[in-house]
Amino acid sequence: MAPLNEIDFIDVNGDPEVKTIDLLELQGANSLPLLNGQTLDAGHYNWLRLNIIASENTLDSYITVNGLQYSLYVPSGNETGLKLNRSFDISTGGAATFTINFDLRKSVIAPNNGGSAYKLKPTLRIVENSNVGHISGLVGGVSRGDINCNDMAYAVYAFSGADVVADDIDLNEPNPIATALVSTVPDFDYTLGFLDQGVYTLAFTCQAADDDVDTDDAIIFIGSSNVTVNAGAITVHNFD
């Protein structure tokens, strides 16, 4: 199978209409199809690019904060789109299904220098659905009642590998491969979706609101556990 390079590319336009996507609705194990039943030549593909409409100081893409809408833009996004450097193979007569995972807690940058537009610096993972599973569970009253829990910004962080010492989201390792906010209504539940099968360290914090992606923050984690994800399965893990 001959590889496709930067010059040899395929423009996939399965649906000519622009899709409007609410990323806040697509959390945990929720997803929305972008392409369905699209036919590609068998071969090896080196990358995937998403065409987007997200200009600065317009509301073609936006974020809602405290009931107000603000521009949400990707620098040069209209021209270059979002490129995912993850290769994949399409076999003759075969089928493959992939999910692109946005981690919004790593991706949204608040305005600076007196501006009002929010910047989207996308942190994306593309996974093959046949190789992924989900983790879901509850956070009990003992963890929520810890002495460090005072702002109710509950979140679960997942780190690749066992016995990882949990850390905040920043430019240093280890960085969580995924995070999930804990829903406070009605059951203090969380879901980490579309994780490749393998072992992860899960850690709970109630100081997620203090985690700035551009700085090294002293986030306190309350308890951590090793959890195994199996392809096609939902692993249940509760924090007591």
C-alpha positions, 0 to 999 in steps of 0.5 A: 500500500503506497503512503499518501504524502503532503502532496497526494491528498484526498478531499473528502466532502461527504456532506456539503453542508456546514455542520454546527457542533456543540462541543459541550454536548459531546462529553464523556462517551457522547459523539456526533458523526462527521462522515458516515459511509464515506468510501476511500481507496485502500491504503495508508493515510498519514494525516487528517485535516478538518476544515473549520469556520472560526474567525476572530471577533465573529460569532460563526464559532462562539463560547457562552460565558455567564450567559453572554456569547463571545467569539471563539477562534482558531488562529489561521483556522479558516485557512489551515484547518485542524490537522491531526497527525495520526496515520491509519490504514484502510484495507480492501473491502474493510471498514474503519471507524474513528473518533476525534476527541476534543479536550476543552479543558486544555483547549480554550484560552481566555482573552488577554490584552483587553480583548474579548475573543476566546482562543481555541488551541485544540488538543485533539486525540484521534482513536480507532473505535475498535480499540477504545473503551470508557471509564465511568463512576461516582465520586462519594461523599468521603472524597468530596468532603476532604479538607481541600474541597472548598470550591466544588470544581470536581474533576477526574484526571486520567494519566497513561500508565500505572502509578503515575503521580498526578499533576495539573495540566501544563506544559510539563509531564506528566500531562493527563491524557483526558479529564472529565468534570464531575456532574453534581446533579444528581449523582456526582458522576463522571465519564472518561470516553474513548480511551485506548485500551490499557492501564491508566492512573485516575486521580480526583481533584476538587480544584479543577477551576484553579488549573490554568493550562498555561501555568504550573498550578499546585492542584491537590489530588485526593486519591488515585487508582490504577484502572484498566480499560478494555476495548468495547467495554465500560469500566466502572470506577468509583471514588469513595 
